[in-house]
Amino acid sequence: MAIQRSNPATLSIGTALNSLGSSATAAAQSAEATSSSTANITDIVANWTIVIGTITASASTRVDVYVWGTNDDTGYPGATATAEVITGSAGTITLSANGNTALRFLRSTVAHTTGLTMKSEASIVNALGFVPRRWGLVFVNQTGAALAASGHSAEYVETYYN
């Protein structure tokens, strides 16, 4: 059996990151991604591009990236359908205790100077501890200022054997 990688697939973030303000609770989520059902997946690596706005850079200016994942075919992580933070649709969300317990930290994209285009990547499987059927990213801006109004993107690649 040979190890292979899929072609990069776009992970929709819509306009959720455009001008996303700096906050501990205001965040942007990607649309959900569905893992391939035709391959023996061993890893999923997500990568993203974030355009930093005009900030006062410091050692703690960053965008924290989290992942949620589930093997449930229809539900989302959280307490109940009426208290969900994670919806599976690209857009802005307000993090609550329900959403925070559903998220696993993926990586901080450090913004060490103003106006940069930052690229980063991380393994979804390593963060979650399993290969999820469905998953998505959540971005929390901790730069002290709004992100740029455009230029953000995300994609992922699956590693599998056949």
C-alpha positions, 0 to 999 in steps of 0.5 A, spaced: 500 500 500 502 506 498 501 513 502 498 518 497 496 525 498 489 528 496 489 534 491 488 541 496 481 542 497 478 549 499 476 550 506 470 555 505 471 561 510 467 566 506 468 573 508 468 571 516 475 573 517 474 580 513 475 585 518 474 581 524 475 585 530 480 583 536 476 579 541 476 573 546 469 571 544 468 574 537 471 569 532 470 566 525 468 559 523 470 556 516 464 551 513 465 544 515 469 539 511 467 532 510 473 527 510 473 522 504 469 516 505 473 512 499 480 512 502 484 510 508 485 517 511 491 517 516 492 525 517 488 531 515 493 537 514 489 544 514 493 550 512 490 558 512 492 565 510 491 570 514 492 578 512 494 582 518 491 589 518 494 595 521 496 593 528 501 595 534 505 588 534 508 585 540 510 578 543 502 576 544 499 579 537 496 573 534 490 569 531 489 563 535 486 557 530 482 552 533 479 545 530 472 542 532 471 535 529 465 529 530 464 523 527 456 524 528 453 525 521 448 530 523 450 534 529 455 539 531 459 539 537 456 543 543 450 542 548 444 542 545 441 544 538 439 550 541 445 552 544 450 550 539 456 555 537 458 551 532 454 551 526 458 548 520 457 554 516 462 560 514 461 566 518 462 569 525 460 566 531 460 568 539 464 563 543 461 561 549 462 555 554 459 550 549 463 552 543 470 552 548 469 545 550 468 543 543 474 546 540 481 543 540 487 548 540 490 547 533 496 553 532 497 560 533 499 564 527 503 570 530 503 577 527 510 580 529 509 586 524 503 590 521 500 588 514 503 582 513 500 576 510 501 570 514 501 563 512 500 557 517 498 549 517 497 544 522 494 537 523 487 536 524 488 529 526 494 530 531 489 536 535 483 532 535 486 525 536 482 521 531 480 522 524 473 526 524 468 525 519 466 532 519 470 538 522 472 545 521 476 551 523 475 557 528 479 563 528 480 568 534 483 574 533 488 576 538 492 582 535 489 588 538 486 591 531 481 588 526 484 583 520 485 586 513 478 587 509 480 581 504 485 576 502 484 570 507 483 563 505 484 556 507 485 549 504 486 542 506 490 536 504 488 528 506 494 523 507 491 516 505 493 509 503 490 505 498 
